[in-house]
Amino acid sequence: MNPKLPEPEQLAAQVAAGSRPALATALNLLDDQRPAARRVAARVLGLLPRHGAARESQLIGITGPPGAGKSSLTSALIGVWRQRGQRVGVLAVDPSSPISGGALLGDRLRMKTGIDDDGVFIRSLACRGEHGGLSAEVWPMCLAMLASFDITVIETVGVGQSEIDIAQMSDTTCFVAQPGSGDSIQYLKAGIMEIPHVLVVNKADMGAAARKTAADLRAAASREHDANEWSAPILSVSATQGTGITRLVETLDAHHAWLAERQLIAVRRHRFQIEWVVKRLQQEFGSTGVGVLRAGRPNFDHLIKADDSPFEQYELLRQQLASRWNAA
């Protein structure tokens, strides 16, 4: 017998009020592929903005190659945020098990946070083979977490230069480099340098190796800077020793404030919503199919609303495209 699905209005209100059990239920619902569950999940996401899902919440992506210490750094950041009284939610995207399809590493085990702390919520999620390092469920789950927490962190699987989806789903992208690893610099030179808003050399306690990596990053990042653009700082930290973490938090805050002053947060999140919906349509109908849907609609992007449920918008456009496809 299938378990009874939650009532969407009540669940949305509880998520917006910061209930961790309600958020866990909502995330499970968003991960449920059954049609009935999808309908309830779509309704919950559509209701969240009406319950005051605040745009003041920060959405931070932490990326970088395996071994750079992303989970340790996230744990250290959580410690500072909690000292400041901020509530933190983390989506830790792990490699998928080839057998079960589930998360292989389980970042929750590597983050040393208080399990009884109601101000912290960590959810592991398998990337399920998605090119770009993020699972399809990440954006809808982010919308639920943004409604519950002051800070939402996406920690990516760490697959190198193909890990570009993080820039299409976070307000602030933080790239973490490992001292002595030429791979980090190669990833950046290969094109990811245009993605991060903050560059971090973790394990600064390694001394000369960390200083060289920071210098290499500065050389790789050096280019003529437009005064109207954000200039990505390069910071050295040690997650294990706790050095430089407060400065990193302040830098993340500064970028969020920079976006807010320019009224770019809503603009970015609207773009994230568009890219999520279009990517799902392309997976089902291909680029040609999406081109058919866009044809004659110069305002196509405006059909996708930032404050509406991405599931509902995807299904609406999917039905329109399916009708046109069948009629052709």
Phi, psi and omega in degrees: 000131179288138178295151181292134180281148182290160177278120191298319182298316180293318181295318179298318180296320181291321177298313181295334178278356176091019179286120179293317177300321179294320179296318178300319178296317181296318180294321176297322179295318180292337180268356183272123185273356180294139182306318180296319178294321179299321180295317178293317180299319179299319180293319180299313180297324179292333181274336187303315179301330180287342177264014174088034175296109193279137175284350178289342179296140180271142176238108189242130175256131177244120186226175181142168184292159177301142178091356182283348179089035182296319181292319178296321179293317178300318178300317179294321178296318179302319179302317180291315180299319181292325175299330178273001178081014180268141179270139190231132172242140182233131168253109181260107184270116185253163171300151180274143170292130179292345182266304185266338186083358181276175180295132188274323187263320181072075184300338180301329181288337185263352179263115184275080179239158180293118184292337181264007181280111181293348181270004180229135177223124182237128181233123173275144183215133179285142179285340175054040173076008180294125173291129183113352171090000183232144177282156180297337183278352188297312183297311176302321179294324177299320180299320178292319183289325177298331179285341185254335191233156174287323181234130171241127182245132169253116175257120188273169186293334178082068184244015174092213191291341178285353184277064184260346182298334182300327179288343180261015183212008179221146178291319182232124180253127182245118179264128182252124180252152178257132178302139176078004181256107178295340180302320182302315182290321179297320177301316183292317180295334182282358175133344183285348181302331181282353185271309189291148172261340177220132177249129185233128169264109178277167179062043179299341179292353177283358171072240188301321180297319179292320180295321179295318179297319178298319179294320178297321178296318179298320179293319180292329185269350186292122175198163180298130187254132175279128182299338180273355180259159174282131178263117185291117178283157177244115185246149174249129182222165170229108182295323183288325180265349177079014181271139177080358185289317179299319179296322178296317177300316179297324179291318176298319176298319183296320179292321177298317178296322178299316177295317182296319180299327181265007180054043184261348184295311179297323179296315181295316183291329174296319179295320178301317181297315179299313183295324179294312182296314182296320180297319178296320179295320180295324179295329182269320188245353182080169181297326179297318179297315178295325177298322176298319181291324180286335186305128178074011179235080180297340180258027185306313183300330182284349175289338181262112185268140181292328185266003178263166179292127177296328178296315181295319181291321177299315183294321179298311181291326178298317179295320178297316181291320178298320179295316180292324180295316181289331181281342183287000000 
